[in-house]
Amino acid sequence: MRLERFKMEREGLVTEGQEVEISERSAVTGQYTYLVEPSVAMSGIYRTGQRIMSRKGTIKKIEKTEKGFYLLVEMKE
């Protein structure tokens, strides 16, 4: 299992326990970012060796911080 963090701008778009789809955005530079669809939350930047291979995951926790909301998504990898 792999647990990754995604930044979400607005509250209430998804719920804990919900299964979500993950899409990959790549750049020519070998860096990748990921979206929880439909554009609910975005990951940080990953290098080629760190790529997320799963395209589905489950939201384990939604964290509220001073900087916004974060999703902890668990994927089978």
C-alpha positions in Angstrom: 0.0 0.0 0.0 1.1 3.5 -0.8 -0.2 6.7 1.0 0.1 10.0 -0.8 -1.0 13.6 0.0 -3.0 15.8 -2.3 -3.9 19.5 -1.8 -7.5 20.4 -2.0 -8.7 24.0 -2.1 -12.3 23.7 -1.0 -14.0 21.7 1.7 -16.8 19.2 1.0 -15.8 18.0 -2.5 -15.1 14.4 -1.3 -15.5 12.3 1.8 -13.3 9.9 3.8 -13.6 6.4 2.6 -14.5 7.5 -0.9 -12.8 5.7 -3.9 -11.3 8.2 -6.3 -9.7 8.2 -9.7 -6.2 9.6 -10.1 -4.8 11.0 -13.4 -1.2 11.7 -14.3 0.1 14.9 -15.8 3.6 14.7 -17.2 6.1 17.3 -18.5 8.9 16.8 -20.9 11.3 17.3 -18.0 10.6 13.9 -16.4 8.5 15.4 -13.6 4.9 14.3 -12.9 1.9 15.7 -11.0 -1.3 13.9 -10.2 -5.0 15.0 -10.0 -7.8 13.5 -7.9 -10.6 13.7 -10.5 -12.6 15.6 -11.4 -9.9 18.2 -10.5 -10.7 18.0 -6.8 -7.1 17.9 -5.5 -3.5 18.0 -6.8 -0.3 16.4 -5.8 3.2 17.8 -5.6 5.9 17.1 -8.1 7.3 13.6 -8.5 10.3 12.4 -10.4 10.2 9.4 -12.8 11.3 6.9 -10.1 8.6 8.1 -7.7 5.7 7.9 -10.2 2.3 6.8 -8.9 1.3 3.8 -11.0 -2.2 3.3 -9.5 -5.1 5.1 -11.1 -7.5 4.5 -8.2 -7.3 5.1 -4.5 -9.3 5.5 -1.3 -9.4 8.6 0.8 -8.2 7.7 4.2 -8.2 11.1 5.9 -9.0 14.7 5.1 -6.8 17.1 7.0 -7.7 20.8 7.6 -4.7 23.1 8.1 -3.9 26.8 8.0 -2.9 26.4 4.4 -6.0 24.5 3.3 -7.2 21.0 3.0 -5.2 17.8 2.3 -6.3 14.4 1.3 -4.4 11.3 2.3 -5.1 8.8 -0.4 -4.2 5.1 -0.1 -3.4 3.2 -3.3 -2.5 -0.4 -4.0 1.1 -0.5 -5.3 
